């Protein structure tokens, strides 16, 4: 009898915690911030628990251009509502709220800006290679790029190296040099997001994420995705050059 009673209690507790697990999650997938790993954690939960996900109509990106006004999405299934979003998208609070339920938990991620830049530059270097066919490129492409950014980055429609985290967080490119306005914008971001994962504190962030979403430990176990081993060299002052060029990303990182 005791064994049967114990089993019933455990079953009820199990059902209780399953019901309490948060299914409504909006993740802003910021480039090169451990976002592939976080994406897979959330996507795995969605697949396991049959969660309805906001998905792009084509490809893997919902929106990669600040100038585009609309999201082209796969339609929500009949008698369902969207519950999660975790693909690459330029952040707009209004659109997140329009597509996701009122009780959605909103998450984003950031990374040390110089490391994020090196990662992005290495990953997307094919965009810059043709212009960097010089001796300095072969000896130190990072330094060559940072000492003449206007020559290499200005022609890129959507920069993945210049204040790219701030851009992913939806800050308008037209005001990319307005630090005062950006600081006001940060306060709005701070009010919107429940958790911002810091890559340099990734494991600690996963503990907070698990508790925030009331997921099991198993739900947040992970294998690192797209982790690169950099075979690049850079000069001692390159991080200083980058900070002058991408001030907003440093302010953003320090804020969170």
N, C-alpha and C positions, 0 to 999 in steps of 0.2 A: 504493500500500500504506500509506504513511504517513497519507494522508488518511483511508483507511478505518479505520486504527488510532485516529487522532485522534477520528473520529466515534464509535467504540465507547467510548472513554474518556469522552467528553463525555456519551454516553447513560447510561453507568453512573453518572457523577457526578450527572447530572440525576435519575436514579431514586433515588440515595442520598439526595439532599437532599429529594426529594419524600416519601420514607419518613420522614425525620427531622422534617418539619413537624408541629408538635403539633396534633392534632385535638381533644383533650379540653380544653375551656375552660369555666370557669364565671365569668360576668361579673355582678357585682352592679351593676345599673343604678340608680344614685343620681340622684334627680330634679335637673335643672337643673345638671349638672356636666359638660356636654359628652357626656352619656351617649347622646344620639341619634346622634351621630357615631360613637362607639365601637361602639354597637349595629350600625350599618350596616356597619362594617368587618368585624366578626365574622360577621354574617349573610351578607355577600357571600362570605366564605371558605367558610362552611357550604354555601351554594348551589352554589358552583363545585366543591367537593370531595365533594358528596353526603354531608354529615355529618348524623347523626340528632340533632335538636334537641328539647329539652324545650319544649313549647308548651302554653299554656293551652287549656282546653276551649272557653271563650268569650272573646271580646275579645282584648286585647293584654297584660293583666296576669295574672300567675300568682297573686299574692297582694298585696293592697293594705291589708289590715287585720290588725293584730297579734293580734286576738281570734280570727281564724279559724284552726283547727287543721290543716286539710288543704288540699292542693293539688289542684285539679281540672284534670287534664291530658288531652291527647289521648294515647291509648295508644301505647306504643312499637311500631313495626312488628315483625312476626314475624321471629325470628332476628336481631334487631338489639338494640343497647343504646343508651341515651342517651349522647351524646358532648359536647353543648354546652348551655349555658343562658345566655340573655342578655336575657330580658324582665324588666320590672319585677317585683320580688318583695321582700318583707321578708326580710332575711337570717336564716337559721337554719343554722348550720354542719352540724348533723346531717342536715338535709334535703338540702343540697347534696351531702354525701357519700353519702347513700342513693341518689341518682339518678344520680350521675356516677362515672366510673371512678376507681380509686385514684391514677392518675398525672395527674389533672386539674390544670391550672394555674388558679389562682384570682386574679381581677383585680377591682378596684373603682375608683371615681373620686371625687374630692373637689374642692372649689372654695372660694375665699375666701368665708367665710360670709356677709358682708354682700352681696357681689355675687350670691351664690346666692339670698339672701333677696329681693333686688330683682328678680331674674329670675323667681323663683317667684311673688312677689306680682303682678308685671305679667302673667305668663302665666295665673295662676289668679284674677285679681282679680274675676271675676264672682261668686266665692264670698263676697266681702266688700262688693261695690258697694252692695247694698241698705241696709246698715248705715252706709255711709260717705257717704250723701247729705247732706253738709254743706258749708259754705263751705270749711272746712279741707281736706275731701277734694278739692275741685276745685283748690285752690291747692297742696296738698302732701299727697297721700294717704299717702305713706310716713310722714311725720311724724305725721299724724293717727292712723294705725294704731299706731305704736310708742309714742305717748304714752298709749294706752289699749288695750293689747292684750287685756285681759280682756273688753272689750266686744265685740271683733270676732272673736276667735279661739276663745274658750272653747266656743262652740257647734258648732264644726267637729269632726266625729267623728274625722277623721284629719288633723291639722294638717300643712300643707305649708309652713308658715312658722316654726314653733317647734321648734328643734332637729331639723329635718327630716332632715338627713344622719344624725344619730345614730339616729333612728328607722328610716331605711332600712337602717342597719347592724345593725338588730335589737335595739337597746337598749330594754328594756321601758318603756313609757310610765309605768307605775306608779312607776318610780324616776328619772323625768326630772330631778329636782332633787338627786339624790344624786351629787355630783361624785366623791367618794372611790370609790364603787362603779364609776362609769363609767371611771375611770382603770385599775382592775383589768380591766375588760371590754376596754379598749383593748389590753392586752397579749395577750389571746386573739385579737383581730382581727389584731394584728401577726404572730402565729404562723401564722394561717390563710392570709392573702393573700400571694401571691408578688409582686404588684405592685399599687400603688395609684396610678393616674394622677392627677396634679395638673393641673387645667385651665390654671393660669397657666404651666405648663411642658409644654404639650400636645405640641409637636413633639418635645421631648426624651423625653417619656414614650413616644411612638410608636416612637422608636429603640430604647428599652429593651424595649418590647413585641415588636417585630419580632425582636430577638435572643433574647428569652425563648422565643418560640414557634417560632423558626427559620423564619419566613415570609419570602417575598421582599419587596423594597421595594415592588413593585407591590401586594402584598396590603394594605399599610397606607396607601396613598395615599387621600386623603379630600377630601370637600367638606363644609364645615360645615353641620350640620342644625339647624333651629329657632333660628338666631342672631337675636336680637332687637336692634333699635335702640330704646333706652328713651327715651321722651318724658315723663320724670317728673322732678320736682325733690324734693330732700330737704334737710334742715337739716344744719348742720355737726356737730351732736351726735347725729345719727340712728344713725351707726355705733356710737357708744358705747352708746346705748339698746339697740340690737340685741344687742350683745355681752353686756350684762347680762341680757337676756331669753333668749338662746340660747347660754349659756356652753358647753354640751357640744359644739356644732358647732365652736367656736373651739379647744377642746382637741383635738378629733378632727383638725381641719385641721393644727394645729401638730404633732401626733404623727406624721403621715405626711409 
